[in-house]
Amino acid sequence: MSANEALLTLEGWYTYHNFRTINWEKWRAASEAERQAALDELNTLIRTWEANEAEAQGSTAVYSILGHKADLVFMFLRPTMQELDEIKTAFNKTRFATYTEAPYSYVSVVELSNYVNNPGEDPKANPHVRDRLYPILPKWEHICFYPMNKKRDLQDNWYMLTMQERQEMMRSHGMIGRKYAGKVKQIIGGSVGFDDWEWGVTLFANDPLEFKHIVYEMRFDEVSARFGEFGNFLVGNVLNVESLGKMLEV
């Protein structure tokens, strides 16, 4: 095996971030009965997602999104890509979908980098590892999503480093994340071959300042400072059936 051998990763549930903007002009122009029918249909769909989560066959989270990039995000975890496709199609068939547009989406699979492992052990037999690969999404107050790559520029090419060099840097990087245990929940989606970036990172927190703190602190770690490339950040607030209905009141 070459010195810069590929890392064996662990994969769990497939993930789909469905970002939506609302056509408020069209929504306001609809009759109250039409808006209520659209909302009732959406709530019925949400209840099927909640039932799926109760059966531990996936997980779903719904958040509003601040700024101009989107108004909503529906995040789904499911065992297969076919199920994600069925979810997408079912949503697109709803009345509510006709009042929205899809400015962005992201497809990945929950991933754990196996830089630190115990040879001879089956990592998926570890309950802690399984909880991270097949997580129930926390309905914490805030969400932050961003895509990222590792650089492949001249001397700063992550993929030309040896396994030992990457292991040492990722160990240091992981120590920063551990400082935020209980404050930030992180789900890494591997998206090589699935989407435009190599990873999609989703963070959850009850205090939005924790997003700023953890991302800023990690900027000074060599893994990010030297090798990290980042896309747009999207941040927002948790929604349930009641708060979603209130948001859509006109």
N, C-alpha and C positions, 0 to 999 in steps of 0.2 A: 504494500500500500504506500502511495506517495506521501511525502511529509505534509502536503496540504490537502489531505484526504477530506472527502465530504463527510459532514456530520450526519449521523443517523438521528432522525427526529421521530417524536411520538405524535400521532394524530388522534383526535377525538371527533367531536361533532362538527359537521359542516356549518358554515355561518353565512348569513345573508343580511347585509344592512340595506334597507330600502328607504332612501331619503325621499321626501315628498315636499313640494311647495303647494300651497292652496291657492286656487284662483278665487280670490275673495270677491272680485266683481261678479263672477258667475255664481258664487255661493250666495251672495246677497240677493241676486236677481231671482233665485229660486223661491218658490212659495214655501211657507213655513211647513206645510205638509210634506213637500218634496225633501226639504232639509231633514225633517224628522225621520222620514223613511230611509234616507241615506245613512243617517246616524244609527238608526236601529239595526240596519243590515250590518254596519261596521261593528257594532257592539256584539252582535251574534257571532261574527267571525272572531272577535277577541275572546269570547267565551270558549270557542273551540280551541283556541291557542292555550288558554288557561287550563283546559281539561287535559290537553297534551302534556303540559308541564306537570300537572298533578300525577300523571301516570309515568313520569320520569322518562318520557320519550322525546325530550327536547326542552327548549326554554324560549321565552319571548319577553321582550321589553319594549315599551313604547315611551318615547321622550319627545318633547318639543325641542326645536333647535333655534338658537338665537342667531341674529345676523341675517344676511341676505341669501346665504347658500341653500337654505331649506327651512321648512316650518316644522316638519316632523321627521322622526326616524323610527322605523319598525325594525328591531333587531331580532333575528331568528337563529336558533341553533337546532339542527335536526340530524338524525343518523345518516341520511342519504341526501344526495343532490336532487334526486327525483322529488323528495318531499318539499325541498325548497322551491322547486319549479312549480309544484302544485299550489304552494302558498302564494307565490307570485301571481299565478293565473287566477286563483280564486279572488285575490284582492283586486286585480285588474277588472274583474267582471262585476264588481260592486258598483252601486250608484255613486258611492262616495268617491271612488277612483276617478270618475268623470269630472270631478271638480278639482282634481289635482294634476300635477305634472311631476315627472321623476328627473330631477337635475343631476342625481348622482346615486350610485349604488356600489356595493362592494361585496365580493365573493371570496371566501377563504375557508380554512379548516382550522379548528382549534389545535394549536401546536405547542409542544414543549421541546426545547432544545436539550438534547441529552448530553450536555457537556460534562455534567457531574453525574456519574452513575456507579452502581455496584456491579461489577462483572459477574455474570452467572445468574443474576436475578432477573425475573420478569417484572419490568417497571410497572406494567399495567395491573399487576397483582397487588400493588401498593395502594391502599384506599386513598391516601393523600394525592397520589398521581391521578387516580381515576376521577377524583373530585375536580381536579384541574382540567382534565381532558373532556369531561362531561358535566360542566358546571350548570347549576341553576343560576340564572342571571339575577344579581341582587337588584332589588327595586329601590336603590339608594337615590338620593335627591337629584344627583347630577350625573351626566354622562359626558365623556370627551372621546372623540374618535379621530385618529389620524393614520395615514399610511406612511410607510418608511422603507428605505432601502439601505443596504450596506454598499459603501463606495467601491468602485472598480476603476479608480483613477491612478495611473502611473504608480508612484510609490505607496499610495494609500489604497491598495487593493485588498479588501478583506479576504477575498477568495484565494489569494496567493500566500496568506499567512499559514504557518504550520498549525496543526491541531493543538499543540501545546501552547502556542502563543494565543490562539483564540480561547482556549480553556481558561488561561490565566486572566485574560481581560474580561471574559464573561463572568468569571467568579467575582471579580471586583465590582462589575456592573450590577450583579445580582445583590450584593451586599447593600447597595443604596436602596434598591427596591424593598428589601426587608425592613428598612427603617420606617416604611410607610404601611406596614402590616396593620390591618384594622382601620386604616384611614383611606387607603386606595385599594380597590380591587381591579386587577389587571387581567385582561384576556387577550392573548396573542393569537392572531389568525395568520397562518401561513398561506401566502397567496402566489407563490412562484408557480407559474403556469395557469393560474386562475384569474388574475387581475393585473392591473398595470404596475403595481408595486409588489415588493417581495413580502411585506407583512402589513396587516391592518391591526392597529392597536386600539383596544377599547378600554377606557378607564371609567370606573365608577367611584363616586365619593359623596359624602353628605355635606362636605364643605368644599366649594369650588376652588378655593385658594390652594387646596392640596394638589390640584392639577398643575398649577403654576409652580408650586414648590418642587414637586418631584421631577417635572420636565426640566426645570431650570438647573436643579442640582445634577441631574444626569448629563446635562450639556458639558459639564466639566470632567466627566469621566471619559477616558480615551476612546472607548467604544463609540460614544456619540460625538465627542469633539473632533475626532479624527476620521471616523468612518461612517457617521450617520448622515443620511439625507432624508428630509421630511417633506411631506405634502401638506395640504390644507388641514387645519384643525377645525372640528365642528363640535360645539358644546351646547348643552341644553339641560332641561329640567324634566323630571319624571312626570308621567301622566298616567292616570287611571281612568276608568269609565266616566267618573264624575267630573274630573278636571278636564278631560278631553271634551266633554259636552259643554262645559263652561267656556272653554277656549273657542268653540265653534258657534257660540251664541252671537247673533247679529241683530 
